[in-house]
Amino acid sequence: MDSSKYNRVIAMQCPTCAGTHFSFEGPSEDDSAMATCASCGRSMTRAELREENSENIEAHVKEIGRQAAQDLSDELRKTLKDAFKGSKSITIK
Ligand SMILES: [Zn+2]
């Protein structure tokens, strides 16, 4: 199964002004890197920014989970259908 379609780009929002443009200072993967909001100038560490956006991130994770479950059941249904192909006694809808 192609899992790349579950990838999401989650826009971090500024907790002060809800802006989504930040400039980062320091190593991009470092939690202590400073993020500065382009709209209001508030600066915080990347870790703080992620913490502020945890609800948003969680919503995305849940949505991805739902989609994965849906895709999985579609695949399962197809597999079952194939397995029972030719059998008249079992109908899978
Ligand atoms: Zn801001």
PDB file of the backbone (N, CA, C, O) and the ligand in Angstrom, with CONECT records:
HET     ZN  A 101       1
ATOM      1  N   MET A   1       0.848  -1.201   0.000  1.00  0.00           N
ATOM      2  CA  MET A   1       0.000   0.000   0.000  1.00  0.00           C
ATOM      3  C   MET A   1       0.882   1.249   0.000  1.00  0.00           C
ATOM      4  O   MET A   1       1.904   1.321   0.682  1.00  0.00           O
ATOM      5  N   ASP A   2       0.456   2.199  -0.770  1.00  0.00           N
ATOM      6  CA  ASP A   2       1.202   3.445  -0.848  1.00  0.00           C
ATOM      7  C   ASP A   2       0.843   4.334   0.342  1.00  0.00           C
ATOM      8  O   ASP A   2      -0.278   4.830   0.446  1.00  0.00           O
ATOM      9  N   SER A   3       1.789   4.520   1.213  1.00  0.00           N
ATOM     10  CA  SER A   3       1.480   5.281   2.431  1.00  0.00           C
ATOM     11  C   SER A   3       1.794   6.759   2.280  1.00  0.00           C
ATOM     12  O   SER A   3       1.503   7.549   3.177  1.00  0.00           O
ATOM     13  N   SER A   4       2.385   7.140   1.155  1.00  0.00           N
ATOM     14  CA  SER A   4       2.777   8.546   1.013  1.00  0.00           C
ATOM     15  C   SER A   4       1.560   9.466   0.938  1.00  0.00           C
ATOM     16  O   SER A   4       1.661  10.660   1.220  1.00  0.00           O
ATOM     17  N   LYS A   5       0.417   8.910   0.558  1.00  0.00           N
ATOM     18  CA  LYS A   5      -0.772   9.762   0.468  1.00  0.00           C
ATOM     19  C   LYS A   5      -1.294  10.156   1.848  1.00  0.00           C
ATOM     20  O   LYS A   5      -2.156  11.026   1.969  1.00  0.00           O
ATOM     21  N   TYR A   6      -0.773   9.516   2.873  1.00  0.00           N
ATOM     22  CA  TYR A   6      -1.173   9.900   4.231  1.00  0.00           C
ATOM     23  C   TYR A   6      -0.329  11.040   4.773  1.00  0.00           C
ATOM     24  O   TYR A   6      -0.575  11.567   5.858  1.00  0.00           O
ATOM     25  N   ASN A   7       0.675  11.405   3.981  1.00  0.00           N
ATOM     26  CA  ASN A   7       1.510  12.512   4.417  1.00  0.00           C
ATOM     27  C   ASN A   7       0.705  13.806   4.419  1.00  0.00           C
ATOM     28  O   ASN A   7      -0.093  14.069   3.521  1.00  0.00           O
ATOM     29  N   ARG A   8       0.935  14.583   5.434  1.00  0.00           N
ATOM     30  CA  ARG A   8       0.256  15.869   5.501  1.00  0.00           C
ATOM     31  C   ARG A   8       1.269  16.952   5.825  1.00  0.00           C
ATOM     32  O   ARG A   8       2.197  16.758   6.610  1.00  0.00           O
ATOM     33  N   VAL A   9       1.064  18.075   5.207  1.00  0.00           N
ATOM     34  CA  VAL A   9       1.835  19.232   5.625  1.00  0.00           C
ATOM     35  C   VAL A   9       0.938  20.019   6.554  1.00  0.00           C
ATOM     36  O   VAL A   9      -0.103  20.535   6.148  1.00  0.00           O
ATOM     37  N   ILE A  10       1.344  20.104   7.784  1.00  0.00           N
ATOM     38  CA  ILE A  10       0.527  20.794   8.766  1.00  0.00           C
ATOM     39  C   ILE A  10       1.112  22.176   8.996  1.00  0.00           C
ATOM     40  O   ILE A  10       2.256  22.325   9.425  1.00  0.00           O
ATOM     41  N   ALA A  11       0.313  23.169   8.705  1.00  0.00           N
ATOM     42  CA  ALA A  11       0.773  24.533   8.892  1.00  0.00           C
ATOM     43  C   ALA A  11       0.699  24.899  10.366  1.00  0.00           C
ATOM     44  O   ALA A  11      -0.367  24.853  10.981  1.00  0.00           O
ATOM     45  N   MET A  12       1.835  25.258  10.915  1.00  0.00           N
ATOM     46  CA  MET A  12       1.865  25.705  12.300  1.00  0.00           C
ATOM     47  C   MET A  12       1.254  27.101  12.379  1.00  0.00           C
ATOM     48  O   MET A  12       1.490  27.951  11.520  1.00  0.00           O
ATOM     49  N   GLN A  13       0.478  27.313  13.412  1.00  0.00           N
ATOM     50  CA  GLN A  13      -0.148  28.623  13.585  1.00  0.00           C
ATOM     51  C   GLN A  13       0.437  29.345  14.774  1.00  0.00           C
ATOM     52  O   GLN A  13       0.726  28.756  15.816  1.00  0.00           O
ATOM     53  N   CYS A  14       0.598  30.614  14.590  1.00  0.00           N
ATOM     54  CA  CYS A  14       1.060  31.446  15.692  1.00  0.00           C
ATOM     55  C   CYS A  14      -0.037  31.524  16.754  1.00  0.00           C
ATOM     56  O   CYS A  14      -1.176  31.859  16.430  1.00  0.00           O
ATOM     57  N   PRO A  15       0.280  31.224  18.005  1.00  0.00           N
ATOM     58  CA  PRO A  15      -0.734  31.275  19.061  1.00  0.00           C
ATOM     59  C   PRO A  15      -1.243  32.684  19.334  1.00  0.00           C
ATOM     60  O   PRO A  15      -2.305  32.855  19.933  1.00  0.00           O
ATOM     61  N   THR A  16      -0.512  33.672  18.909  1.00  0.00           N
ATOM     62  CA  THR A  16      -0.924  35.054  19.146  1.00  0.00           C
ATOM     63  C   THR A  16      -1.830  35.591  18.044  1.00  0.00           C
ATOM     64  O   THR A  16      -2.893  36.147  18.321  1.00  0.00           O
ATOM     65  N   CYS A  17      -1.404  35.421  16.785  1.00  0.00           N
ATOM     66  CA  CYS A  17      -2.154  36.047  15.696  1.00  0.00           C
ATOM     67  C   CYS A  17      -2.661  35.035  14.664  1.00  0.00           C
ATOM     68  O   CYS A  17      -3.289  35.420  13.678  1.00  0.00           O
ATOM     69  N   ALA A  18      -2.395  33.761  14.882  1.00  0.00           N
ATOM     70  CA  ALA A  18      -2.819  32.702  13.967  1.00  0.00           C
ATOM     71  C   ALA A  18      -2.135  32.785  12.609  1.00  0.00           C
ATOM     72  O   ALA A  18      -2.590  32.178  11.639  1.00  0.00           O
ATOM     73  N   GLY A  19      -1.049  33.531  12.544  1.00  0.00           N
ATOM     74  CA  GLY A  19      -0.272  33.582  11.309  1.00  0.00           C
ATOM     75  C   GLY A  19       0.425  32.248  11.070  1.00  0.00           C
ATOM     76  O   GLY A  19       0.716  31.506  12.008  1.00  0.00           O
ATOM     77  N   THR A  20       0.685  31.962   9.813  1.00  0.00           N
ATOM     78  CA  THR A  20       1.297  30.669   9.507  1.00  0.00           C
ATOM     79  C   THR A  20       2.685  30.805   8.888  1.00  0.00           C
ATOM     80  O   THR A  20       3.272  29.829   8.421  1.00  0.00           O
ATOM     81  N   HIS A  21       3.196  32.033   8.894  1.00  0.00           N
ATOM     82  CA  HIS A  21       4.529  32.222   8.322  1.00  0.00           C
ATOM     83  C   HIS A  21       5.534  32.516   9.428  1.00  0.00           C
ATOM     84  O   HIS A  21       5.373  33.446  10.218  1.00  0.00           O
ATOM     85  N   PHE A  22       6.550  31.712   9.455  1.00  0.00           N
ATOM     86  CA  PHE A  22       7.574  31.866  10.470  1.00  0.00           C
ATOM     87  C   PHE A  22       8.938  31.866   9.819  1.00  0.00           C
ATOM     88  O   PHE A  22       9.150  31.252   8.773  1.00  0.00           O
ATOM     89  N   SER A  23       9.838  32.550  10.444  1.00  0.00           N
ATOM     90  CA  SER A  23      11.226  32.379  10.033  1.00  0.00           C
ATOM     91  C   SER A  23      11.934  31.640  11.158  1.00  0.00           C
ATOM     92  O   SER A  23      11.771  31.956  12.336  1.00  0.00           O
ATOM     93  N   PHE A  24      12.714  30.662  10.770  1.00  0.00           N
ATOM     94  CA  PHE A  24      13.385  29.826  11.759  1.00  0.00           C
ATOM     95  C   PHE A  24      14.863  30.163  11.817  1.00  0.00           C
ATOM     96  O   PHE A  24      15.511  30.432  10.806  1.00  0.00           O
ATOM     97  N   GLU A  25      15.359  30.138  13.022  1.00  0.00           N
ATOM     98  CA  GLU A  25      16.787  30.333  13.220  1.00  0.00           C
ATOM     99  C   GLU A  25      17.357  29.091  13.854  1.00  0.00           C
ATOM    100  O   GLU A  25      16.756  28.500  14.751  1.00  0.00           O
ATOM    101  N   GLY A  26      18.525  28.699  13.379  1.00  0.00           N
ATOM    102  CA  GLY A  26      19.152  27.511  13.946  1.00  0.00           C
ATOM    103  C   GLY A  26      18.812  26.285  13.127  1.00  0.00           C
ATOM    104  O   GLY A  26      18.095  26.378  12.131  1.00  0.00           O
ATOM    105  N   PRO A  27      19.325  25.129  13.542  1.00  0.00           N
ATOM    106  CA  PRO A  27      19.106  23.891  12.804  1.00  0.00           C
ATOM    107  C   PRO A  27      17.610  23.590  12.705  1.00  0.00           C
ATOM    108  O   PRO A  27      16.897  23.638  13.707  1.00  0.00           O
ATOM    109  N   SER A  28      17.145  23.285  11.512  1.00  0.00           N
ATOM    110  CA  SER A  28      15.702  23.189  11.296  1.00  0.00           C
ATOM    111  C   SER A  28      15.045  22.063  12.087  1.00  0.00           C
ATOM    112  O   SER A  28      13.857  22.140  12.401  1.00  0.00           O
ATOM    113  N   GLU A  29      15.811  21.010  12.414  1.00  0.00           N
ATOM    114  CA  GLU A  29      15.189  19.901  13.143  1.00  0.00           C
ATOM    115  C   GLU A  29      15.384  20.024  14.649  1.00  0.00           C
ATOM    116  O   GLU A  29      14.973  19.153  15.416  1.00  0.00           O
ATOM    117  N   ASP A  30      16.002  21.091  15.048  1.00  0.00           N
ATOM    118  CA  ASP A  30      16.296  21.263  16.465  1.00  0.00           C
ATOM    119  C   ASP A  30      15.116  21.914  17.185  1.00  0.00           C
ATOM    120  O   ASP A  30      14.618  22.957  16.761  1.00  0.00           O
ATOM    121  N   ASP A  31      14.677  21.291  18.273  1.00  0.00           N
ATOM    122  CA  ASP A  31      13.531  21.809  19.019  1.00  0.00           C
ATOM    123  C   ASP A  31      13.816  23.155  19.660  1.00  0.00           C
ATOM    124  O   ASP A  31      12.893  23.899  19.991  1.00  0.00           O
ATOM    125  N   SER A  32      15.078  23.464  19.832  1.00  0.00           N
ATOM    126  CA  SER A  32      15.396  24.742  20.473  1.00  0.00           C
ATOM    127  C   SER A  32      15.605  25.855  19.456  1.00  0.00           C
ATOM    128  O   SER A  32      15.913  26.990  19.819  1.00  0.00           O
ATOM    129  N   ALA A  33      15.435  25.519  18.172  1.00  0.00           N
ATOM    130  CA  ALA A  33      15.533  26.549  17.141  1.00  0.00           C
ATOM    131  C   ALA A  33      14.430  27.577  17.363  1.00  0.00           C
ATOM    132  O   ALA A  33      13.305  27.234  17.726  1.00  0.00           O
ATOM    133  N   MET A  34      14.773  28.843  17.138  1.00  0.00           N
ATOM    134  CA  MET A  34      13.793  29.893  17.361  1.00  0.00           C
ATOM    135  C   MET A  34      12.926  30.109  16.117  1.00  0.00           C
ATOM    136  O   MET A  34      13.424  30.190  14.994  1.00  0.00           O
ATOM    137  N   ALA A  35      11.638  30.199  16.349  1.00  0.00           N
ATOM    138  CA  ALA A  35      10.706  30.520  15.274  1.00  0.00           C
ATOM    139  C   ALA A  35      10.147  31.901  15.543  1.00  0.00           C
ATOM    140  O   ALA A  35       9.685  32.186  16.648  1.00  0.00           O
ATOM    141  N   THR A  36      10.186  32.753  14.546  1.00  0.00           N
ATOM    142  CA  THR A  36       9.648  34.099  14.691  1.00  0.00           C
ATOM    143  C   THR A  36       8.482  34.291  13.734  1.00  0.00           C
ATOM    144  O   THR A  36       8.614  34.093  12.526  1.00  0.00           O
ATOM    145  N   CYS A  37       7.350  34.675  14.283  1.00  0.00           N
ATOM    146  CA  CYS A  37       6.161  34.886  13.466  1.00  0.00           C
ATOM    147  C   CYS A  37       6.374  36.088  12.557  1.00  0.00           C
ATOM    148  O   CYS A  37       6.803  37.154  12.997  1.00  0.00           O
ATOM    149  N   ALA A  38       6.064  35.889  11.273  1.00  0.00           N
ATOM    150  CA  ALA A  38       6.260  36.971  10.316  1.00  0.00           C
ATOM    151  C   ALA A  38       5.207  38.066  10.471  1.00  0.00           C
ATOM    152  O   ALA A  38       5.427  39.208  10.067  1.00  0.00           O
ATOM    153  N   SER A  39       4.063  37.712  11.059  1.00  0.00           N
ATOM    154  CA  SER A  39       2.986  38.690  11.173  1.00  0.00           C
ATOM    155  C   SER A  39       3.123  39.575  12.404  1.00  0.00           C
ATOM    156  O   SER A  39       3.048  40.800  12.307  1.00  0.00           O
ATOM    157  N   CYS A  40       3.325  38.947  13.572  1.00  0.00           N
ATOM    158  CA  CYS A  40       3.315  39.760  14.797  1.00  0.00           C
ATOM    159  C   CYS A  40       4.681  39.829  15.466  1.00  0.00           C
ATOM    160  O   CYS A  40       4.867  40.563  16.437  1.00  0.00           O
ATOM    161  N   GLY A  41       5.631  39.065  14.947  1.00  0.00           N
ATOM    162  CA  GLY A  41       6.974  39.151  15.480  1.00  0.00           C
ATOM    163  C   GLY A  41       7.209  38.348  16.744  1.00  0.00           C
ATOM    164  O   GLY A  41       8.304  38.389  17.305  1.00  0.00           O
ATOM    165  N   ARG A  42       6.206  37.620  17.204  1.00  0.00           N
ATOM    166  CA  ARG A  42       6.388  36.795  18.387  1.00  0.00           C
ATOM    167  C   ARG A  42       7.408  35.702  18.083  1.00  0.00           C
ATOM    168  O   ARG A  42       7.363  35.066  17.030  1.00  0.00           O
ATOM    169  N   SER A  43       8.313  35.499  19.008  1.00  0.00           N
ATOM    170  CA  SER A  43       9.275  34.431  18.784  1.00  0.00           C
ATOM    171  C   SER A  43       9.181  33.405  19.891  1.00  0.00           C
ATOM    172  O   SER A  43       8.975  33.743  21.057  1.00  0.00           O
ATOM    173  N   MET A  44       9.332  32.167  19.519  1.00  0.00           N
ATOM    174  CA  MET A  44       9.261  31.053  20.466  1.00  0.00           C
ATOM    175  C   MET A  44      10.102  29.928  19.909  1.00  0.00           C
ATOM    176  O   MET A  44      10.486  29.956  18.739  1.00  0.00           O
ATOM    177  N   THR A  45      10.390  28.952  20.724  1.00  0.00           N
ATOM    178  CA  THR A  45      11.163  27.829  20.209  1.00  0.00           C
ATOM    179  C   THR A  45      10.249  26.936  19.389  1.00  0.00           C
ATOM    180  O   THR A  45       9.025  26.993  19.512  1.00  0.00           O
ATOM    181  N   ARG A  46      10.853  26.121  18.563  1.00  0.00           N
ATOM    182  CA  ARG A  46      10.094  25.194  17.742  1.00  0.00           C
ATOM    183  C   ARG A  46       9.256  24.252  18.628  1.00  0.00           C
ATOM    184  O   ARG A  46       8.125  23.901  18.290  1.00  0.00           O
ATOM    185  N   ALA A  47       9.834  23.860  19.755  1.00  0.00           N
ATOM    186  CA  ALA A  47       9.125  22.975  20.676  1.00  0.00           C
ATOM    187  C   ALA A  47       7.856  23.640  21.207  1.00  0.00           C
ATOM    188  O   ALA A  47       6.805  23.006  21.307  1.00  0.00           O
ATOM    189  N   GLU A  48       7.969  24.926  21.547  1.00  0.00           N
ATOM    190  CA  GLU A  48       6.805  25.670  22.036  1.00  0.00           C
ATOM    191  C   GLU A  48       5.742  25.793  20.956  1.00  0.00           C
ATOM    192  O   GLU A  48       4.546  25.653  21.207  1.00  0.00           O
ATOM    193  N   LEU A  49       6.215  26.056  19.755  1.00  0.00           N
ATOM    194  CA  LEU A  49       5.304  26.210  18.632  1.00  0.00           C
ATOM    195  C   LEU A  49       4.529  24.909  18.407  1.00  0.00           C
ATOM    196  O   LEU A  49       3.324  24.933  18.160  1.00  0.00           O
ATOM    197  N   ARG A  50       5.219  23.792  18.493  1.00  0.00           N
ATOM    198  CA  ARG A  50       4.578  22.504  18.283  1.00  0.00           C
ATOM    199  C   ARG A  50       3.571  22.227  19.413  1.00  0.00           C
ATOM    200  O   ARG A  50       2.479  21.703  19.194  1.00  0.00           O
ATOM    201  N   GLU A  51       3.992  22.603  20.624  1.00  0.00           N
ATOM    202  CA  GLU A  51       3.103  22.426  21.782  1.00  0.00           C
ATOM    203  C   GLU A  51       1.809  23.220  21.588  1.00  0.00           C
ATOM    204  O   GLU A  51       0.714  22.726  21.861  1.00  0.00           O
ATOM    205  N   GLU A  52       1.956  24.452  21.115  1.00  0.00           N
ATOM    206  CA  GLU A  52       0.799  25.316  20.890  1.00  0.00           C
ATOM    207  C   GLU A  52      -0.114  24.752  19.804  1.00  0.00           C
ATOM    208  O   GLU A  52      -1.315  25.023  19.779  1.00  0.00           O
ATOM    209  N   ASN A  53       0.477  23.964  18.912  1.00  0.00           N
ATOM    210  CA  ASN A  53      -0.286  23.434  17.787  1.00  0.00           C
ATOM    211  C   ASN A  53      -0.673  21.970  17.971  1.00  0.00           C
ATOM    212  O   ASN A  53      -1.126  21.319  17.029  1.00  0.00           O
ATOM    213  N   SER A  54      -0.497  21.463  19.166  1.00  0.00           N
ATOM    214  CA  SER A  54      -0.687  20.029  19.367  1.00  0.00           C
ATOM    215  C   SER A  54      -2.119  19.588  19.053  1.00  0.00           C
ATOM    216  O   SER A  54      -2.337  18.484  18.554  1.00  0.00           O
ATOM    217  N   GLU A  55      -3.088  20.451  19.347  1.00  0.00           N
ATOM    218  CA  GLU A  55      -4.482  20.110  19.065  1.00  0.00           C
ATOM    219  C   GLU A  55      -4.707  19.968  17.558  1.00  0.00           C
ATOM    220  O   GLU A  55      -5.364  19.045  17.077  1.00  0.00           O
ATOM    221  N   ASN A  56      -4.136  20.919  16.853  1.00  0.00           N
ATOM    222  CA  ASN A  56      -4.211  20.922  15.397  1.00  0.00           C
ATOM    223  C   ASN A  56      -3.558  19.668  14.818  1.00  0.00           C
ATOM    224  O   ASN A  56      -4.112  19.026  13.925  1.00  0.00           O
ATOM    225  N   ILE A  57      -2.394  19.331  15.327  1.00  0.00           N
ATOM    226  CA  ILE A  57      -1.660  18.161  14.848  1.00  0.00           C
ATOM    227  C   ILE A  57      -2.462  16.897  15.141  1.00  0.00           C
ATOM    228  O   ILE A  57      -2.549  15.999  14.303  1.00  0.00           O
ATOM    229  N   GLU A  58      -3.046  16.836  16.330  1.00  0.00           N
ATOM    230  CA  GLU A  58      -3.816  15.658  16.730  1.00  0.00           C
ATOM    231  C   GLU A  58      -5.017  15.446  15.809  1.00  0.00           C
ATOM    232  O   GLU A  58      -5.352  14.315  15.455  1.00  0.00           O
ATOM    233  N   ALA A  59      -5.658  16.549  15.428  1.00  0.00           N
ATOM    234  CA  ALA A  59      -6.809  16.459  14.524  1.00  0.00           C
ATOM    235  C   ALA A  59      -6.389  15.847  13.195  1.00  0.00           C
ATOM    236  O   ALA A  59      -7.119  15.047  12.610  1.00  0.00           O
ATOM    237  N   HIS A  60      -5.218  16.228  12.728  1.00  0.00           N
ATOM    238  CA  HIS A  60      -4.722  15.682  11.471  1.00  0.00           C
ATOM    239  C   HIS A  60      -4.419  14.195  11.613  1.00  0.00           C
ATOM    240  O   HIS A  60      -4.747  13.392  10.739  1.00  0.00           O
ATOM    241  N   VAL A  61      -3.796  13.851  12.715  1.00  0.00           N
ATOM    242  CA  VAL A  61      -3.433  12.451  12.939  1.00  0.00           C
ATOM    243  C   VAL A  61      -4.690  11.586  12.968  1.00  0.00           C
ATOM    244  O   VAL A  61      -4.704  10.491  12.406  1.00  0.00           O
ATOM    245  N   LYS A  62      -5.734  12.070  13.614  1.00  0.00           N
ATOM    246  CA  LYS A  62      -6.994  11.334  13.669  1.00  0.00           C
ATOM    247  C   LYS A  62      -7.586  11.162  12.282  1.00  0.00           C
ATOM    248  O   LYS A  62      -8.077  10.089  11.932  1.00  0.00           O
ATOM    249  N   GLU A  63      -7.535  12.218  11.501  1.00  0.00           N
ATOM    250  CA  GLU A  63      -8.090  12.166  10.157  1.00  0.00           C
ATOM    251  C   GLU A  63      -7.329  11.165   9.294  1.00  0.00           C
ATOM    252  O   GLU A  63      -7.930  10.413   8.526  1.00  0.00           O
ATOM    253  N   ILE A  64      -6.017  11.160   9.423  1.00  0.00           N
ATOM    254  CA  ILE A  64      -5.198  10.216   8.668  1.00  0.00           C
ATOM    255  C   ILE A  64      -5.552   8.788   9.096  1.00  0.00           C
ATOM    256  O   ILE A  64      -5.634   7.883   8.266  1.00  0.00           O
ATOM    257  N   GLY A  65      -5.756   8.604  10.386  1.00  0.00           N
ATOM    258  CA  GLY A  65      -6.111   7.288  10.897  1.00  0.00           C
ATOM    259  C   GLY A  65      -7.427   6.796  10.326  1.00  0.00           C
ATOM    260  O   GLY A  65      -7.562   5.630   9.955  1.00  0.00           O
ATOM    261  N   ARG A  66      -8.397   7.700  10.260  1.00  0.00           N
ATOM    262  CA  ARG A  66      -9.701   7.345   9.691  1.00  0.00           C
ATOM    263  C   ARG A  66      -9.559   6.925   8.239  1.00  0.00           C
ATOM    264  O   ARG A  66     -10.148   5.937   7.801  1.00  0.00           O
ATOM    265  N   GLN A  67      -8.777   7.685   7.507  1.00  0.00           N
ATOM    266  CA  GLN A  67      -8.614   7.384   6.091  1.00  0.00           C
ATOM    267  C   GLN A  67      -7.895   6.058   5.892  1.00  0.00           C
ATOM    268  O   GLN A  67      -8.246   5.273   5.012  1.00  0.00           O
ATOM    269  N   ALA A  68      -6.900   5.825   6.708  1.00  0.00           N
ATOM    270  CA  ALA A  68      -6.154   4.573   6.604  1.00  0.00           C
ATOM    271  C   ALA A  68      -7.076   3.394   6.892  1.00  0.00           C
ATOM    272  O   ALA A  68      -7.011   2.374   6.206  1.00  0.00           O
ATOM    273  N   ALA A  69      -7.927   3.525   7.895  1.00  0.00           N
ATOM    274  CA  ALA A  69      -8.863   2.462   8.250  1.00  0.00           C
ATOM    275  C   ALA A  69      -9.846   2.213   7.114  1.00  0.00           C
ATOM    276  O   ALA A  69     -10.176   1.071   6.797  1.00  0.00           O
ATOM    277  N   GLN A  70     -10.303   3.294   6.512  1.00  0.00           N
ATOM    278  CA  GLN A  70     -11.233   3.201   5.389  1.00  0.00           C
ATOM    279  C   GLN A  70     -10.581   2.473   4.220  1.00  0.00           C
ATOM    280  O   GLN A  70     -11.166   1.559   3.639  1.00  0.00           O
ATOM    281  N   ASP A  71      -9.372   2.888   3.885  1.00  0.00           N
ATOM    282  CA  ASP A  71      -8.652   2.273   2.775  1.00  0.00           C
ATOM    283  C   ASP A  71      -8.410   0.794   3.047  1.00  0.00           C
ATOM    284  O   ASP A  71      -8.508  -0.047   2.153  1.00  0.00           O
ATOM    285  N   LEU A  72      -8.096   0.507   4.282  1.00  0.00           N
ATOM    286  CA  LEU A  72      -7.805  -0.862   4.668  1.00  0.00           C
ATOM    287  C   LEU A  72      -9.036  -1.745   4.494  1.00  0.00           C
ATOM    288  O   LEU A  72      -8.937  -2.869   4.002  1.00  0.00           O
ATOM    289  N   SER A  73     -10.193  -1.232   4.899  1.00  0.00           N
ATOM    290  CA  SER A  73     -11.403  -2.042   4.788  1.00  0.00           C
ATOM    291  C   SER A  73     -11.807  -2.200   3.323  1.00  0.00           C
ATOM    292  O   SER A  73     -12.360  -3.231   2.940  1.00  0.00           O
ATOM    293  N   ASP A  74     -11.533  -1.182   2.504  1.00  0.00           N
ATOM    294  CA  ASP A  74     -11.791  -1.307   1.071  1.00  0.00           C
ATOM    295  C   ASP A  74     -10.947  -2.424   0.473  1.00  0.00           C
ATOM    296  O   ASP A  74     -11.417  -3.238  -0.322  1.00  0.00           O
ATOM    297  N   GLU A  75      -9.700  -2.430   0.880  1.00  0.00           N
ATOM    298  CA  GLU A  75      -8.768  -3.423   0.372  1.00  0.00           C
ATOM    299  C   GLU A  75      -9.186  -4.822   0.818  1.00  0.00           C
ATOM    300  O   GLU A  75      -9.119  -5.784   0.054  1.00  0.00           O
ATOM    301  N   LEU A  76      -9.613  -4.907   2.058  1.00  0.00           N
ATOM    302  CA  LEU A  76     -10.039  -6.181   2.629  1.00  0.00           C
ATOM    303  C   LEU A  76     -11.270  -6.696   1.894  1.00  0.00           C
ATOM    304  O   LEU A  76     -11.372  -7.882   1.579  1.00  0.00           O
ATOM    305  N   ARG A  77     -12.193  -5.797   1.630  1.00  0.00           N
ATOM    306  CA  ARG A  77     -13.419  -6.165   0.929  1.00  0.00           C
ATOM    307  C   ARG A  77     -13.097  -6.723  -0.456  1.00  0.00           C
ATOM    308  O   ARG A  77     -13.677  -7.711  -0.904  1.00  0.00           O
ATOM    309  N   LYS A  78     -12.152  -6.055  -1.115  1.00  0.00           N
ATOM    310  CA  LYS A  78     -11.748  -6.465  -2.451  1.00  0.00           C
ATOM    311  C   LYS A  78     -11.117  -7.858  -2.400  1.00  0.00           C
ATOM    312  O   LYS A  78     -11.384  -8.715  -3.242  1.00  0.00           O
ATOM    313  N   THR A  79     -10.284  -8.052  -1.402  1.00  0.00           N
ATOM    314  CA  THR A  79      -9.622  -9.346  -1.248  1.00  0.00           C
ATOM    315  C   THR A  79     -10.651 -10.441  -1.015  1.00  0.00           C
ATOM    316  O   THR A  79     -10.557 -11.524  -1.592  1.00  0.00           O
ATOM    317  N   LEU A  80     -11.627 -10.155  -0.173  1.00  0.00           N
ATOM    318  CA  LEU A  80     -12.677 -11.128   0.115  1.00  0.00           C
ATOM    319  C   LEU A  80     -13.501 -11.421  -1.134  1.00  0.00           C
ATOM    320  O   LEU A  80     -13.861 -12.565  -1.409  1.00  0.00           O
ATOM    321  N   LYS A  81     -13.786 -10.372  -1.870  1.00  0.00           N
ATOM    322  CA  LYS A  81     -14.557 -10.510  -3.092  1.00  0.00           C
ATOM    323  C   LYS A  81     -13.848 -11.442  -4.070  1.00  0.00           C
ATOM    324  O   LYS A  81     -14.451 -12.331  -4.670  1.00  0.00           O
ATOM    325  N   ASP A  82     -12.547 -11.203  -4.205  1.00  0.00           N
ATOM    326  CA  ASP A  82     -11.741 -12.038  -5.089  1.00  0.00           C
ATOM    327  C   ASP A  82     -11.737 -13.482  -4.602  1.00  0.00           C
ATOM    328  O   ASP A  82     -11.825 -14.421  -5.393  1.00  0.00           O
ATOM    329  N   ALA A  83     -11.633 -13.638  -3.304  1.00  0.00           N
ATOM    330  CA  ALA A  83     -11.557 -14.972  -2.726  1.00  0.00           C
ATOM    331  C   ALA A  83     -12.843 -15.750  -2.963  1.00  0.00           C
ATOM    332  O   ALA A  83     -12.825 -16.969  -3.131  1.00  0.00           O
ATOM    333  N   PHE A  84     -13.950 -15.033  -2.974  1.00  0.00           N
ATOM    334  CA  PHE A  84     -15.246 -15.697  -3.112  1.00  0.00           C
ATOM    335  C   PHE A  84     -15.802 -15.619  -4.534  1.00  0.00           C
ATOM    336  O   PHE A  84     -16.950 -15.974  -4.801  1.00  0.00           O
ATOM    337  N   LYS A  85     -14.952 -15.147  -5.423  1.00  0.00           N
ATOM    338  CA  LYS A  85     -15.391 -15.021  -6.813  1.00  0.00           C
ATOM    339  C   LYS A  85     -15.862 -16.387  -7.321  1.00  0.00           C
ATOM    340  O   LYS A  85     -15.200 -17.404  -7.111  1.00  0.00           O
ATOM    341  N   GLY A  86     -16.993 -16.390  -7.978  1.00  0.00           N
ATOM    342  CA  GLY A  86     -17.487 -17.648  -8.524  1.00  0.00           C
ATOM    343  C   GLY A  86     -18.424 -18.370  -7.578  1.00  0.00           C
ATOM    344  O   GLY A  86     -19.163 -19.267  -7.984  1.00  0.00           O
ATOM    345  N   SER A  87     -18.391 -17.978  -6.322  1.00  0.00           N
ATOM    346  CA  SER A  87     -19.299 -18.613  -5.380  1.00  0.00           C
ATOM    347  C   SER A  87     -20.640 -17.876  -5.396  1.00  0.00           C
ATOM    348  O   SER A  87     -20.699 -16.658  -5.226  1.00  0.00           O
ATOM    349  N   LYS A  88     -21.688 -18.625  -5.600  1.00  0.00           N
ATOM    350  CA  LYS A  88     -23.002 -17.984  -5.700  1.00  0.00           C
ATOM    351  C   LYS A  88     -23.690 -17.870  -4.331  1.00  0.00           C
ATOM    352  O   LYS A  88     -24.683 -17.161  -4.165  1.00  0.00           O
ATOM    353  N   SER A  89     -23.142 -18.572  -3.393  1.00  0.00           N
ATOM    354  CA  SER A  89     -23.822 -18.593  -2.113  1.00  0.00           C
ATOM    355  C   SER A  89     -23.424 -17.426  -1.221  1.00  0.00           C
ATOM    356  O   SER A  89     -24.095 -17.122  -0.235  1.00  0.00           O
ATOM    357  N   ILE A  90     -22.351 -16.796  -1.575  1.00  0.00           N
ATOM    358  CA  ILE A  90     -21.910 -15.683  -0.727  1.00  0.00           C
ATOM    359  C   ILE A  90     -21.852 -14.399  -1.536  1.00  0.00           C
ATOM    360  O   ILE A  90     -21.188 -14.336  -2.571  1.00  0.00           O
ATOM    361  N   THR A  91     -22.531 -13.406  -1.074  1.00  0.00           N
ATOM    362  CA  THR A  91     -22.498 -12.108  -1.732  1.00  0.00           C
ATOM    363  C   THR A  91     -21.909 -11.076  -0.779  1.00  0.00           C
ATOM    364  O   THR A  91     -22.366 -10.904   0.351  1.00  0.00           O
ATOM    365  N   ILE A  92     -20.914 -10.419  -1.257  1.00  0.00           N
ATOM    366  CA  ILE A  92     -20.309  -9.371  -0.435  1.00  0.00           C
ATOM    367  C   ILE A  92     -20.609  -8.024  -1.061  1.00  0.00           C
ATOM    368  O   ILE A  92     -20.303  -7.767  -2.226  1.00  0.00           O
ATOM    369  N   LYS A  93     -21.200  -7.198  -0.271  1.00  0.00           N
ATOM    370  CA  LYS A  93     -21.561  -5.882  -0.792  1.00  0.00           C
ATOM    371  C   LYS A  93     -20.575  -4.850  -0.303  1.00  0.00           C
ATOM    372  O   LYS A  93     -20.702  -3.671  -0.631  1.00  0.00           O
TER     373      LYS A  93
HETATM  374 ZN    ZN A 101       1.948  35.958  15.194  1.00  0.00          ZN2+
END
